[in-house]
Amino acid sequence: IDQVRVAKEIIRSENIDGEVFSYNSGIDAKPILKAIKSKKAKMLFISPEALISNASFVEVVAEANATRYLKNIIIDEAHIVVDWGASFRIDYQCLESWRKKLMLSNPNIRTILLSATFEQHCISVLKTLFSRDGQNWIEIRCDSLRHEPRYSLVKSESFNDKTKKMIELVKKMPHPMIIYVARPDDAAEIANILSGQGIKNVKTFTGLTTGAKRKELIDAWVDDQFEIMVATSAFGVGVDKADVRTVLHMYIPQNPNAYYQELGRGGRDRLPCLSI
């Protein structure tokens, strides 16, 4: 949702709304399918699940591929292909076989894998999946550590102490702020706790948030309509709000990549931010 918003700001075209699309659950697919069939669509942001399992998209993408209208497959946050897939969103690990099937009739498709957190192991796996013994494989590395975050570890003696310190941090640390939690229930609970403290400018964003609500929340977040987002890992990837000043983790992410991705929501305007 956020990436298509940014794409439409950057790309210069008189017919941008008829060329750049995003699809997620709750959106009417008919205009997108029509644009692909008439070869007017230039860019489509879509999930692996919709590409592989939605019969309508399977059909039109196959048509576009057969006529070689399909030129590029871009997998953003490509580290997820390795991190996810075994038991969570398995369609990510089906992308490789889906792509190979397309290339049988359209061998000139370019596949571009993008991420800000590529470990060497991750690259090795992706290279095995998406190239033939490294043929036509090009790596462009711009490795660097983000200079904006200032790291702080706050220790708690109990759950009540943790809650008390969270409230103090929310009141004292700079906003806008993202509070990351492990589960949707945790997000709702923290929003209620903060509301009880008179802190009302809080929204929640989790895997349970519906497509229409997601767009509403992202638009309002980017437009500075509220200051605090309590979220699970469902929020963040692909959401580009420049001035987030504090990222507060109330849980320990599954690995360093996930942690670095989430704290990376802060300081995207290149000014200092806090990771607590």
C-alpha positions in Angstrom: 0.0 0.0 0.0 2.7 2.4 1.0 5.0 1.5 -1.9 2.4 2.1 -4.5 1.8 5.5 -2.9 5.5 6.4 -3.1 5.8 5.0 -6.7 3.0 7.3 -7.9 4.8 10.3 -6.3 8.1 9.4 -8.0 7.1 8.2 -11.5 6.2 10.9 -14.0 3.2 9.9 -16.1 0.0 11.5 -17.1 -1.9 8.2 -16.7 -0.2 7.0 -13.5 -3.4 5.6 -11.9 -3.9 3.4 -15.0 -0.3 2.1 -15.0 0.7 1.5 -11.4 -1.4 -0.8 -9.2 -1.4 -2.6 -5.9 -3.6 -5.6 -5.0 -4.5 -6.9 -1.6 -7.6 -8.5 -0.1 -10.7 -6.2 -0.3 -9.6 -4.5 -3.5 -11.6 -4.8 -6.7 -9.2 -6.7 -9.0 -11.2 -6.1 -12.2 -9.5 -2.8 -13.2 -6.0 -4.3 -12.6 -6.8 -7.5 -14.6 -8.2 -5.3 -17.4 -5.1 -3.1 -17.5 -2.8 -6.2 -17.7 -4.9 -7.8 -20.5 -4.9 -4.5 -22.5 -1.1 -4.2 -21.8 -1.5 -0.8 -20.1 -0.3 -1.9 -16.7 3.4 -1.1 -16.1 3.8 -2.1 -12.4 1.9 -4.2 -10.0 2.6 -4.6 -6.3 1.1 -8.0 -5.1 1.7 -10.8 -2.6 3.0 -14.2 -3.6 -0.3 -15.7 -2.3 -2.3 -13.7 -4.8 0.1 -14.4 -7.7 0.1 -18.2 -7.1 -3.3 -18.9 -5.7 -5.7 -16.3 -7.1 -7.1 -17.9 -10.3 -7.8 -14.6 -12.0 -4.2 -13.3 -11.5 -2.7 -16.7 -12.4 -4.6 -16.5 -15.8 -3.7 -12.9 -16.7 -0.1 -13.2 -15.7 0.2 -16.4 -17.7 -1.2 -14.5 -20.7 1.1 -11.6 -20.2 4.0 -14.0 -19.9 3.1 -16.0 -23.1 3.1 -12.8 -25.1 6.4 -11.7 -23.3 4.7 -8.6 -22.0 6.0 -9.6 -18.6 9.5 -8.2 -18.4 10.6 -8.2 -14.7 9.9 -10.0 -11.5 10.9 -7.9 -8.5 11.0 -9.6 -5.1 11.3 -6.9 -2.4 12.5 -7.9 1.1 13.8 -11.0 -0.6 15.4 -12.3 2.6 11.9 -13.3 3.6 12.0 -16.1 0.9 14.6 -17.7 3.2 13.3 -16.7 6.6 9.7 -17.6 5.9 8.0 -20.5 4.0 8.4 -23.7 6.0 5.3 -23.1 8.2 4.5 -19.4 7.7 3.3 -18.0 4.3 4.6 -21.0 2.3 3.9 -19.2 -1.0 7.2 -17.3 -0.5 9.1 -20.5 -1.1 7.0 -21.3 -4.1 8.1 -18.2 -5.9 11.2 -19.9 -7.3 9.2 -22.8 -9.0 6.5 -20.3 -10.2 9.2 -18.2 -11.8 10.9 -21.2 -13.5 7.6 -22.2 -15.0 7.1 -18.7 -16.5 10.7 -18.8 -17.9 10.0 -21.9 -19.9 8.1 -19.7 -22.4 9.7 -16.4 -21.6 13.4 -17.0 -20.8 14.3 -13.2 -20.9 12.5 -12.3 -17.7 14.8 -10.5 -15.3 14.4 -11.3 -11.6 15.5 -8.6 -9.1 16.0 -9.5 -5.4 16.0 -6.6 -3.0 16.7 -6.3 0.7 18.4 -4.1 3.3 19.4 -7.2 5.3 21.2 -9.9 3.2 23.3 -12.3 5.2 25.8 -14.4 3.3 23.9 -17.6 4.1 20.7 -15.9 2.7 22.5 -14.9 -0.5 23.8 -18.4 -1.0 20.3 -19.9 -0.7 18.8 -17.3 -3.1 21.6 -17.9 -5.6 20.9 -21.6 -5.6 17.2 -21.0 -6.0 17.2 -18.2 -8.6 20.2 -19.0 -10.8 21.7 -21.9 -12.7 25.1 -22.5 -11.0 25.5 -18.7 -10.7 25.0 -18.0 -14.4 23.7 -14.5 -15.1 23.8 -13.7 -11.4 24.8 -10.1 -10.5 25.2 -8.8 -7.0 25.2 -5.1 -6.2 26.2 -4.7 -2.6 25.9 -1.4 -0.7 26.6 -2.7 2.8 26.5 -0.1 5.5 25.2 0.2 9.0 22.5 2.7 9.7 24.1 5.7 11.5 20.8 7.1 12.8 19.8 4.7 15.6 21.0 5.2 19.2 20.6 2.0 21.1 19.4 1.6 24.6 18.6 -1.5 26.7 16.1 -1.0 29.6 16.0 -3.8 32.1 12.8 -4.8 34.0 12.4 -6.8 37.2 8.9 -7.9 36.5 6.0 -7.6 34.1 4.5 -4.8 36.2 7.9 -3.0 36.2 8.1 -3.5 32.4 4.6 -1.9 32.0 5.5 1.0 34.2 8.7 1.7 32.3 6.9 1.4 29.0 4.4 4.1 30.1 7.3 6.4 31.2 9.2 5.9 27.9 6.1 6.7 25.9 5.6 9.9 27.9 9.2 11.0 27.7 10.7 9.7 24.5 10.3 11.7 21.2 7.4 10.9 18.9 6.4 9.6 16.3 6.9 6.3 18.0 6.5 2.6 17.0 6.0 0.1 19.8 6.7 -3.5 18.5 5.1 -6.5 20.2 5.0 -10.2 19.5 1.2 -10.8 19.1 -2.0 -9.0 18.2 -3.3 -9.5 21.7 -0.2 -7.7 23.1 -0.9 -4.7 20.8 -4.5 -4.4 21.9 -3.4 -4.6 25.6 -0.8 -1.9 25.3 -3.2 0.4 23.5 -5.7 -0.1 26.4 -3.0 0.5 29.0 -1.9 3.8 27.3 -5.5 4.9 26.9 -5.9 4.4 30.6 -3.0 6.8 31.1 -4.7 9.4 29.0 -2.6 8.7 25.9 -5.2 8.5 23.2 -3.3 9.1 19.9 -2.5 5.4 19.6 -3.4 3.0 16.8 -2.7 -0.8 16.4 -1.5 -2.6 13.3 -1.2 -6.4 13.3 -1.7 -9.5 11.1 -5.4 -9.3 12.0 -5.8 -5.8 10.5 -7.9 -6.0 7.4 -6.8 -4.7 4.0 -9.1 -1.6 3.9 -8.1 -0.7 7.5 -4.4 -1.2 6.7 -4.6 1.4 3.9 -6.5 3.8 6.2 -3.9 3.4 9.0 -0.9 3.8 6.7 -2.3 6.9 5.1 -3.1 8.4 8.5 0.3 7.5 9.9 2.2 9.1 7.0 -0.1 12.1 7.2 0.8 12.6 11.0 -2.8 12.1 12.2 -1.6 10.1 15.2 1.8 9.7 16.9 2.0 6.2 18.3 1.7 2.9 16.4 1.6 -0.3 18.4 2.3 -3.1 16.0 3.5 -6.6 15.3 6.0 -7.5 12.6 3.1 -7.2 10.1 3.7 -3.4 10.2 6.9 -1.9 8.9 8.2 -3.7 5.8 7.5 -1.3 2.9 6.2 1.5 5.2 8.3 4.5 4.7 7.5 7.3 7.2 10.6 9.5 7.4 10.4 11.1 10.8 9.9 8.2 13.3 12.0 9.2 16.3 11.6 6.2 18.6 11.3 2.4 18.0 10.4 0.6 21.3 10.7 -3.2 21.3 8.5 -4.9 24.0 9.7 -8.3 22.7 12.8 -9.9 21.3 12.5 -10.5 17.5 13.2 -13.9 16.1 16.6 -13.0 14.7 19.0 -10.0 14.1 17.6 -9.4 10.6 14.0 -9.0 12.0 15.3 -6.7 14.7 17.3 -4.6 12.3 14.4 -4.3 9.8 12.1 -3.1 12.6 14.4 -0.6 14.3 15.1 0.6 10.7 11.6 2.2 10.6 13.2 5.0 12.6 15.3 7.9 11.4 14.6 7.5 7.7 15.0 11.2 7.4 18.7 10.6 8.3 18.3 12.3 11.7 19.0 10.5 15.0 16.4 8.2 16.4 16.2 5.8 19.4 16.0 2.1 19.4 15.0 1.0 22.9 
